[in-house]
Amino acid sequence: MDNLVQNIGELARGAQRLAREAAQQYSAEVEAILKAQNRDLKCIERCLDSMLDFCFDDGMLELYKKLCRYYFAIDPEAAASYVCAYRDMWGEQ
């Protein structure tokens, strides 16, 4: 049983490391979208879709929210669907 707990802990630490790395990479992408005021829906949605898997991490969640807020000004209905997708996947936070 101790070995199982240890393995689960290692997996959790690995997932957190991966999420932090992803947040660093997506931070640059989100900032580029905002700075350029990119209105390419496919680009924004691809980014949000990819980020959603890592929203268990607080840093990624902040980036996700930031991009959703930006997207809301472009397409409120689509942005709301991404908020709902987050809630369905990760629950309220």
C-alpha positions as a Markdown table, in Angstrom:
| # | Residue | x | y | z |
|---|---|---|---|---|
| 1 | Met | 0.0 | 0.0 | 0.0 |
| 2 | Asp | 2.9 | 2.4 | 0.8 |
| 3 | Asn | 4.3 | 1.8 | -2.6 |
| 4 | Leu | 1.0 | 2.7 | -4.2 |
| 5 | Val | 0.7 | 5.9 | -2.3 |
| 6 | Gln | 4.3 | 6.8 | -3.2 |
| 7 | Asn | 3.6 | 6.1 | -6.9 |
| 8 | Ile | 0.5 | 8.3 | -6.8 |
| 9 | Gly | 2.5 | 11.1 | -5.1 |
| 10 | Glu | 5.2 | 10.9 | -7.8 |
| 11 | Leu | 2.5 | 11.0 | -10.5 |
| 12 | Ala | 0.9 | 14.1 | -8.9 |
| 13 | Arg | 4.3 | 15.9 | -8.6 |
| 14 | Gly | 5.0 | 15.1 | -12.3 |
| 15 | Ala | 1.6 | 16.5 | -13.3 |
| 16 | Gln | 2.3 | 19.7 | -11.4 |
| 17 | Arg | 5.7 | 20.1 | -13.0 |
| 18 | Leu | 4.2 | 19.5 | -16.5 |
| 19 | Ala | 1.5 | 22.1 | -15.7 |
| 20 | Arg | 4.0 | 24.7 | -14.6 |
| 21 | Glu | 6.0 | 24.1 | -17.8 |
| 22 | Ala | 2.8 | 24.4 | -19.9 |
| 23 | Ala | 1.8 | 27.6 | -18.1 |
| 24 | Gln | 5.2 | 29.1 | -19.0 |
| 25 | Gln | 4.7 | 28.3 | -22.6 |
| 26 | Tyr | 1.1 | 29.4 | -22.8 |
| 27 | Ser | 1.9 | 32.6 | -21.0 |
| 28 | Ala | 3.9 | 33.7 | -24.0 |
| 29 | Glu | 1.2 | 32.7 | -26.4 |
| 30 | Val | -1.6 | 34.4 | -24.4 |
| 31 | Glu | 0.5 | 37.6 | -24.1 |
| 32 | Ala | 1.1 | 37.6 | -27.8 |
| 33 | Ile | -2.6 | 37.2 | -28.6 |
| 34 | Leu | -3.4 | 40.1 | -26.2 |
| 35 | Lys | -0.6 | 42.4 | -27.4 |
| 36 | Ala | -1.5 | 41.9 | -31.0 |
| 37 | Gln | -5.2 | 42.1 | -30.2 |
| 38 | Asn | -5.5 | 38.9 | -32.3 |
| 39 | Arg | -9.2 | 38.3 | -33.2 |
| 40 | Asp | -8.5 | 35.0 | -35.0 |
| 41 | Leu | -11.2 | 32.8 | -33.4 |
| 42 | Lys | -9.4 | 29.5 | -34.4 |
| 43 | Cys | -6.2 | 30.7 | -32.8 |
| 44 | Ile | -7.9 | 31.7 | -29.5 |
| 45 | Glu | -10.0 | 28.6 | -29.3 |
| 46 | Arg | -7.0 | 26.3 | -30.1 |
| 47 | Cys | -5.2 | 28.0 | -27.2 |
| 48 | Leu | -8.1 | 27.7 | -24.8 |
| 49 | Asp | -8.7 | 24.1 | -25.8 |
| 50 | Ser | -5.1 | 23.2 | -25.1 |
| 51 | Met | -4.9 | 25.1 | -21.9 |
| 52 | Leu | -8.1 | 23.5 | -20.4 |
| 53 | Asp | -6.4 | 20.2 | -19.6 |
| 54 | Phe | -3.9 | 22.0 | -17.3 |
| 55 | Cys | -6.4 | 24.3 | -15.5 |
| 56 | Phe | -6.0 | 22.2 | -12.3 |
| 57 | Asp | -2.9 | 24.4 | -11.9 |
| 58 | Asp | -3.5 | 27.9 | -10.5 |
| 59 | Gly | -1.1 | 29.6 | -12.9 |
| 60 | Met | -2.7 | 28.0 | -15.9 |
| 61 | Leu | -6.2 | 28.8 | -14.6 |
| 62 | Glu | -5.2 | 32.5 | -14.4 |
| 63 | Leu | -4.0 | 32.5 | -18.0 |
| 64 | Tyr | -7.2 | 30.7 | -19.1 |
| 65 | Lys | -9.4 | 33.3 | -17.3 |
| 66 | Lys | -7.4 | 36.1 | -18.8 |
| 67 | Leu | -7.9 | 34.7 | -22.3 |
| 68 | Cys | -11.5 | 34.0 | -21.7 |
| 69 | Arg | -12.1 | 37.7 | -20.6 |
| 70 | Tyr | -10.4 | 38.9 | -23.8 |
| 71 | Tyr | -12.4 | 36.5 | -25.9 |
| 72 | Phe | -15.6 | 37.6 | -24.2 |
| 73 | Ala | -15.3 | 41.0 | -25.9 |
| 74 | Ile | -15.0 | 39.2 | -29.3 |
| 75 | Asp | -17.6 | 36.5 | -28.9 |
| 76 | Pro | -19.4 | 36.4 | -25.6 |
| 77 | Glu | -21.3 | 33.2 | -26.3 |
| 78 | Ala | -18.2 | 31.3 | -27.3 |
| 79 | Ala | -16.3 | 32.6 | -24.3 |
| 80 | Ala | -19.1 | 31.6 | -22.0 |
| 81 | Ser | -19.0 | 28.1 | -23.4 |
| 82 | Tyr | -15.3 | 27.9 | -22.4 |
| 83 | Val | -16.2 | 29.0 | -18.9 |
| 84 | Cys | -18.8 | 26.2 | -18.8 |
| 85 | Ala | -16.2 | 23.7 | -20.2 |
| 86 | Tyr | -13.9 | 24.6 | -17.3 |
| 87 | Arg | -16.7 | 24.2 | -14.8 |
| 88 | Asp | -17.7 | 20.9 | -16.3 |
| 89 | Met | -14.2 | 19.6 | -16.2 |
| 90 | Trp | -12.8 | 21.0 | -13.0 |
| 91 | Gly | -15.7 | 22.3 | -11.0 |
| 92 | Glu | -16.2 | 25.8 | -9.5 |
| 93 | Gln | -13.2 | 27.6 | -8.1 |
